Amino acid sequence: MARPAPAKFSVIMAPRVLRDLSAIHGFIVERSPAGADAMLDRIGATIASLAHMPKRFGRAVEGRGGRGGRGGRRELRQAVAGPYRVVFEVVGDEVWVFTVRHAGRRPAMIRRARPG
C-alpha cells in the first residue's frame, strides 16, 4: 500500500531574512569567498527543507518568553545550519521565516505580523 505524500508547506520569508543573508555573506566573504557561498547554500537548503515536516525542528528561545521572547505562547522554532539558526513559525500550511542569526548572538525580537 502506498504511503500518502507528506504535506508540503509554503515557505514565506520576511524581508529581514534577505538582509540577514547578505550580512552573513559579507562577513564570511572577507575570510573565504568560497566559504561564504557554501554557507549561503547550506542555509538556503535548510530554509527550503522547511517545506516538508517543519515541526521536526525544536522550539526557539524567542518563543519561550525568555531573553528576546514575548510571552511563551508562540511556537517559534529553529532549524540549524552550521553556526546559524533559522527562526520560523508554522501557521496553518505556511512556514513564516523571520530571521537567520548566528547561534552566539542574543535572541531576536520577533513581531507577530506575517513576513513578506
C-alpha positions in Angstrom: 0.0 0.0 0.0 1.4 3.4 -1.0 2.1 5.9 1.7 0.5 9.3 1.3 2.8 12.1 0.2 3.8 14.3 3.1 2.1 17.7 3.3 4.0 20.5 1.6 4.1 23.8 3.3 4.6 27.2 1.7 7.8 28.9 2.9 7.4 32.7 3.3 10.5 34.8 4.2 10.4 38.1 5.8 12.4 40.9 4.1 14.7 40.8 7.1 15.9 37.3 6.1 17.4 38.7 2.9 19.2 41.3 4.9 20.5 38.7 7.3 21.8 36.5 4.5 23.5 39.5 2.8 25.2 40.4 6.1 26.3 36.8 6.7 27.7 36.6 3.2 29.5 39.9 3.7 31.1 38.8 6.9 32.3 35.4 5.7 33.4 36.6 2.2 36.2 38.7 3.8 37.8 35.5 5.1 36.7 32.9 2.5 34.8 33.7 -0.7 34.1 30.0 -1.4 33.1 29.5 2.3 30.6 32.4 2.1 28.9 30.9 -0.9 28.9 27.4 0.6 27.3 28.7 3.9 24.6 30.5 2.0 23.9 27.3 0.0 23.7 25.4 3.3 21.3 28.0 4.9 19.3 28.1 1.7 18.9 24.3 1.7 17.8 24.4 5.3 15.2 27.0 4.6 14.0 25.0 1.6 13.7 21.9 3.8 11.1 23.7 5.9 8.5 22.9 3.2 8.5 19.3 4.5 7.7 18.5 8.1 8.8 21.8 9.6 7.7 20.8 13.1 10.5 18.3 13.3 12.7 21.2 14.4 12.9 22.2 18.1 11.5 25.3 19.7 13.5 28.6 19.5 14.3 30.6 22.6 12.5 33.5 21.1 9.2 31.6 21.5 9.8 30.7 25.1 9.3 34.1 26.7 13.0 34.2 27.7 15.5 36.7 26.5 14.2 38.4 23.5 10.9 36.5 23.6 7.4 38.0 24.1 5.4 35.6 26.1 5.7 31.8 26.0 2.6 31.0 23.9 4.2 31.3 20.4 5.5 28.2 18.8 8.6 29.7 17.2 11.0 27.0 16.0 14.6 26.9 14.8 16.5 25.0 12.2 20.3 24.9 12.5 22.6 25.4 9.5 26.2 25.4 10.7 26.6 28.1 13.3 23.3 29.8 12.2 19.7 29.5 13.4 16.8 29.9 11.1 13.9 31.1 13.3 10.4 30.4 12.0 6.8 29.7 12.9 4.4 27.2 11.4 1.0 28.8 10.7 -1.5 26.5 9.1 0.1 25.3 5.8 2.7 28.1 5.8 6.1 28.4 7.3 7.0 32.0 8.2 10.8 32.5 8.3 11.6 35.6 10.4 15.4 35.7 10.8 18.7 33.9 10.4 21.0 34.5 13.3 24.4 33.3 14.4 23.8 31.0 17.4 26.2 33.1 19.5 24.0 36.2 19.2 21.3 37.3 21.5 17.8 36.1 20.6 15.8 38.3 18.2 12.7 40.2 18.9 10.1 38.7 16.6 6.9 40.5 15.7 3.7 38.6 15.1 3.0 40.1 11.7 3.2 37.8 8.7 6.5 38.2 6.9 6.7 39.3 3.3 
